[in-house]
Amino acid sequence: MTQDEQPTVKDRVEQVLELLRPSIQADGGDVELVEITDDGVVRVRFQGACIGCPSSSMTLKAGIERNLRQYVPEVTLVEAVD
């Protein structure tokens, strides 16, 4: 496999988000990938019931960030944007 055939950081981040999405959607919300900065910061936007939910910060850190950092080592931080 050549380097051109390797999944990009964005591809791998989107794959992890797709795995997490059913759990988030089960509570009436969703998450959208906004951008990935050159220094590994992933910015996501919550949608639906996640907007304004007091548990969304726990979902962000304990769920999304933990999984992304585990499976995509290039990720340094995950933050929510409006």
C-alpha positions in Angstrom: 0.0 0.0 0.0 1.4 3.3 -1.0 1.2 6.5 1.1 -1.4 7.8 -1.3 -3.7 4.9 -0.4 -3.5 5.5 3.4 -6.6 7.0 5.0 -6.1 10.7 5.8 -6.4 12.1 9.4 -9.8 13.5 8.3 -10.9 10.1 7.0 -10.0 8.4 10.3 -11.6 11.1 12.4 -14.8 10.7 10.3 -14.7 6.9 10.7 -14.5 7.3 14.5 -17.3 9.8 14.6 -19.5 7.5 12.5 -19.0 4.8 15.1 -20.0 7.2 17.9 -22.9 8.8 16.0 -25.6 6.1 16.8 -25.1 6.6 20.6 -25.4 10.4 20.2 -28.4 10.1 17.9 -30.1 7.8 20.3 -30.4 10.8 22.7 -31.7 13.0 19.9 -28.5 14.7 19.0 -25.8 14.6 16.4 -22.2 15.8 15.8 -20.7 17.4 12.8 -17.0 17.6 11.9 -16.2 21.3 11.3 -12.4 21.2 10.8 -9.1 19.7 11.9 -6.3 22.2 12.4 -2.7 21.6 11.4 -1.8 21.1 15.1 -4.4 18.3 15.6 -7.3 20.2 17.1 -10.6 18.7 16.0 -13.5 21.1 16.0 -17.0 19.7 16.1 -20.5 21.2 16.1 -23.3 19.6 18.2 -26.7 19.4 16.7 -30.2 18.6 17.8 -30.7 17.8 21.5 -27.0 18.2 22.1 -27.3 21.9 21.7 -27.4 23.4 25.2 -27.5 19.9 26.9 -25.5 19.9 30.2 -24.1 16.4 29.3 -22.6 17.6 26.0 -19.3 18.6 27.6 -19.0 15.1 29.1 -19.9 13.6 25.7 -17.2 15.7 24.1 -14.4 14.9 26.5 -15.2 11.4 27.8 -16.7 10.1 24.6 -15.6 11.9 21.5 -12.1 13.2 22.5 -11.1 10.0 24.3 -12.0 7.8 21.3 -10.5 10.1 18.7 -7.2 10.4 20.6 -7.1 6.6 21.1 -7.7 5.8 17.4 -6.2 8.8 15.7 -3.0 9.7 17.5 -2.6 12.9 15.5 -5.6 14.4 17.4 -4.4 16.6 20.3 -7.7 18.2 21.4 -11.4 18.2 20.6 -13.5 21.3 21.0 -17.1 22.2 20.3 -17.9 25.3 18.2 -21.2 27.0 17.6 
